[in-house]
Amino acid sequence: MIKTISLLLVSNIFMTIAWYGHLKFENTPLWKVILVSWCIAFVEYLFMVPANRIGRLEGMNGYQLKITQEAITIIVFIFFAVFYLKEPLKWNHAVGFVFLFLSVYFMVKK
Protein backbone atom coordinates (compact mmCIF):
# COMPACT_ATOMS: atom_id res chain seq x y z
CA MET A 1 0.00 0.00 0.00
CA ILE A 2 2.98 2.32 0.55
CA LYS A 3 3.88 2.10 -3.14
CA THR A 4 0.29 2.96 -4.13
CA ILE A 5 0.15 5.94 -1.77
CA SER A 6 3.56 7.18 -2.93
CA LEU A 7 2.53 7.02 -6.59
CA LEU A 8 -0.77 8.72 -5.79
CA LEU A 9 1.09 11.48 -3.96
CA VAL A 10 3.38 12.18 -6.93
CA SER A 11 0.42 11.97 -9.30
CA ASN A 12 -1.57 14.48 -7.29
CA ILE A 13 1.30 16.94 -7.09
CA PHE A 14 1.42 17.02 -10.88
CA MET A 15 -2.35 17.23 -11.24
CA THR A 16 -2.67 20.06 -8.74
CA ILE A 17 -0.04 22.00 -10.67
CA ALA A 18 -1.85 21.23 -13.94
CA TRP A 19 -5.24 22.31 -12.62
CA TYR A 20 -4.33 25.28 -10.45
CA GLY A 21 -0.79 26.39 -11.29
CA HIS A 22 -1.98 28.68 -14.06
CA LEU A 23 -4.04 30.80 -11.66
CA LYS A 24 -1.00 33.03 -11.10
CA PHE A 25 -0.72 33.63 -14.85
CA GLU A 26 -3.92 35.58 -15.43
CA ASN A 27 -2.54 37.43 -18.47
CA THR A 28 -1.45 34.26 -20.31
CA PRO A 29 -3.89 33.26 -23.06
CA LEU A 30 -6.20 30.45 -22.05
CA TRP A 31 -5.14 28.18 -24.92
CA LYS A 32 -1.54 28.32 -23.69
CA VAL A 33 -2.36 27.39 -20.12
CA ILE A 34 -4.58 24.55 -21.38
CA LEU A 35 -1.74 23.21 -23.53
CA VAL A 36 0.76 23.40 -20.68
CA SER A 37 -1.78 21.85 -18.29
CA TRP A 38 -2.33 18.93 -20.66
CA CYS A 39 1.40 18.30 -20.80
CA ILE A 40 1.64 18.30 -17.01
CA ALA A 41 -1.46 16.09 -16.74
CA PHE A 42 0.17 13.54 -19.03
CA VAL A 43 2.94 13.14 -16.47
CA GLU A 44 0.25 12.78 -13.80
CA TYR A 45 -1.24 9.83 -15.67
CA LEU A 46 2.15 8.12 -15.75
CA PHE A 47 1.86 7.86 -11.95
CA MET A 48 -1.92 7.58 -11.45
CA VAL A 49 -2.54 4.57 -13.68
CA PRO A 50 0.22 2.42 -12.12
CA ALA A 51 -0.88 3.55 -8.65
CA ASN A 52 -4.40 2.27 -9.25
CA ARG A 53 -3.18 -0.95 -10.86
CA ILE A 54 -0.76 -1.68 -8.01
CA GLY A 55 -3.35 -0.73 -5.39
CA ARG A 56 -5.84 -3.12 -6.94
CA LEU A 57 -3.25 -5.90 -7.02
CA GLU A 58 -2.49 -5.19 -3.35
CA GLY A 59 -6.14 -5.77 -2.47
CA MET A 60 -7.70 -2.31 -2.51
CA ASN A 61 -11.11 -2.01 -4.15
CA GLY A 62 -12.21 0.82 -6.42
CA TYR A 63 -13.91 2.75 -3.62
CA GLN A 64 -10.81 2.57 -1.45
CA LEU A 65 -8.55 3.66 -4.29
CA LYS A 66 -10.78 6.62 -5.12
CA ILE A 67 -11.23 7.90 -1.58
CA THR A 68 -7.50 7.48 -0.86
CA GLN A 69 -6.73 9.49 -3.99
CA GLU A 70 -9.19 12.20 -2.93
CA ALA A 71 -7.66 12.45 0.55
CA ILE A 72 -4.19 12.81 -0.94
CA THR A 73 -5.54 15.42 -3.35
CA ILE A 74 -6.87 17.49 -0.44
CA ILE A 75 -3.57 17.28 1.45
CA VAL A 76 -1.56 18.28 -1.62
CA PHE A 77 -3.99 21.09 -2.42
CA ILE A 78 -3.82 22.54 1.10
CA PHE A 79 -0.05 22.88 0.81
CA PHE A 80 -0.36 24.24 -2.73
CA ALA A 81 -3.00 26.82 -1.77
CA VAL A 82 -1.12 28.02 1.30
CA PHE A 83 2.41 28.10 -0.10
CA TYR A 84 1.92 28.76 -3.83
CA LEU A 85 -1.38 30.61 -4.10
CA LYS A 86 -0.81 32.33 -0.73
CA GLU A 87 -4.38 31.63 0.36
CA PRO A 88 -4.94 31.17 4.09
CA LEU A 89 -6.48 27.97 5.45
CA LYS A 90 -9.55 29.18 7.32
CA TRP A 91 -11.36 27.38 10.12
CA ASN A 92 -14.34 26.43 7.95
CA HIS A 93 -12.01 24.89 5.36
CA ALA A 94 -10.33 22.84 8.10
CA VAL A 95 -13.70 21.61 9.42
CA GLY A 96 -14.78 20.58 5.93
CA PHE A 97 -11.52 18.70 5.41
CA VAL A 98 -11.97 16.89 8.73
CA PHE A 99 -15.32 15.58 7.50
CA LEU A 100 -13.72 14.48 4.24
CA PHE A 101 -11.03 12.60 6.14
CA LEU A 102 -13.69 10.94 8.28
CA SER A 103 -15.22 9.65 5.06
CA VAL A 104 -11.82 8.23 4.12
CA TYR A 105 -11.69 6.38 7.42
CA PHE A 106 -15.08 4.78 6.89
CA MET A 107 -14.39 3.90 3.24
CA VAL A 108 -11.04 2.21 3.96
CA LYS A 109 -12.18 0.48 7.14
CA LYS A 110 -12.60 -3.27 6.55
ABEGO torsion letter per residue (X at the ends): XAAAAAAAAAAAAAAAAAAAAAAABAABBAAAAAAAAAAAAAAAAAAAAAAAAAAAAAGBBAAAAAAAAAAAAAAAAAAAAAAAAGBBBBAAAAAAAAAAAAAAAAAABX
